[in-house]
């Protein structure tokens, strides 16, 4: 018998369009099968994935289409920085090919 608690996978998706909103917006959230679907869609569309369980926990409490609150700007900025760096690396690799 396995005594380890099983944790259900959670995922969120943010969209940031500076010309449309002042902060990133929560566009998808889910757990279990829905989380897997969100992650699969991200992979299919070459969207970088950043794993941060504590940030997902906080963001999953927001309503869909809600801008992230100001107190999360710093944490989300770190995620966006990761994404921009990843995009830059991919772009450079594609140019070399």
C-alpha positions as CSV (number, residue, x, y, z in Angstrom):
1,X,0.0,0.0,0.0
2,X,1.3,3.4,-0.9
3,X,1.1,5.9,2.0
4,X,2.4,8.8,0.0
5,X,-0.2,11.5,-0.6
6,X,-0.8,12.0,-4.3
7,X,-1.0,15.5,-5.5
8,X,-3.1,16.4,-8.5
9,X,-1.2,18.3,-11.2
10,X,-2.3,21.9,-11.6
11,X,-1.6,24.3,-14.5
12,X,-2.4,27.9,-15.4
13,X,-1.9,29.9,-18.6
14,X,-1.2,33.6,-18.7
15,X,-1.5,36.0,-21.6
16,X,0.2,39.4,-21.7
17,X,-0.7,41.9,-24.4
18,X,0.6,45.3,-23.2
19,X,-1.5,47.1,-25.8
20,X,-4.7,45.5,-24.4
21,X,-4.1,45.3,-20.6
22,X,-1.8,46.7,-18.0
23,X,-0.9,43.3,-16.6
24,X,-0.9,39.6,-17.6
25,X,-4.3,38.0,-17.6
26,X,-5.2,34.5,-16.5
27,X,-6.6,32.7,-19.6
28,X,-6.7,29.1,-18.5
29,X,-6.5,27.1,-15.3
30,X,-7.2,23.5,-14.3
31,X,-6.1,20.5,-12.4
32,X,-5.8,16.8,-13.3
33,X,-6.9,16.1,-16.9
34,X,-7.5,19.8,-17.6
35,X,-4.0,20.7,-16.4
36,X,-2.6,18.0,-18.8
37,X,-4.6,19.5,-21.6
38,X,-3.3,23.0,-20.9
39,X,0.3,21.7,-20.9
40,X,-0.3,19.7,-24.1
41,X,-1.7,22.8,-25.9
42,X,1.3,24.8,-24.8
43,X,3.7,22.2,-26.2
44,X,1.7,21.9,-29.4
45,X,2.0,25.7,-29.9
46,X,5.6,25.9,-28.8
47,X,4.7,28.0,-25.8
48,X,7.5,27.8,-23.1
49,X,6.4,26.1,-19.9
50,X,7.7,27.2,-16.5
51,X,7.1,25.0,-13.5
52,X,6.4,26.9,-10.2
53,X,4.0,25.0,-7.9
54,X,3.6,27.9,-5.4
55,X,2.9,30.5,-8.1
56,X,0.4,28.1,-9.9
57,X,-1.4,27.7,-6.5
58,X,-1.8,31.4,-6.1
59,X,-2.7,32.1,-9.7
60,X,-5.3,29.3,-9.8
61,X,-7.3,31.2,-7.2
62,X,-7.9,34.0,-9.7
63,X,-10.9,34.2,-12.0
64,X,-10.5,33.5,-15.7
65,X,-9.8,36.7,-17.7
66,X,-8.7,38.4,-14.5
67,X,-5.5,40.5,-14.5
68,X,-2.9,39.4,-12.0
69,X,-2.8,41.5,-8.9
70,X,0.1,44.0,-8.3
71,X,1.5,41.9,-5.5
72,X,2.3,39.1,-8.0
73,X,4.0,41.3,-10.6
74,X,7.5,40.5,-9.5
75,X,6.9,36.7,-9.5
76,X,5.2,36.8,-12.9
77,X,8.0,39.1,-14.3
78,X,10.5,36.4,-13.5
79,X,8.4,33.9,-15.4
80,X,8.0,36.3,-18.4
81,X,11.8,36.8,-18.3
82,X,12.3,33.1,-18.6
83,X,9.9,32.9,-21.5
84,X,11.6,35.8,-23.4
85,X,15.0,34.2,-22.8
86,X,13.7,30.9,-24.1
87,X,12.2,32.5,-27.1
88,X,15.4,34.3,-27.9
89,X,17.4,31.1,-27.7
90,X,15.0,29.3,-30.0
91,X,15.1,32.1,-32.4
92,X,18.9,32.1,-32.5
93,X,19.0,28.3,-33.0
94,X,16.5,28.5,-35.9
95,X,18.6,31.2,-37.6
96,X,21.7,29.0,-37.4
97,X,19.8,26.1,-39.0
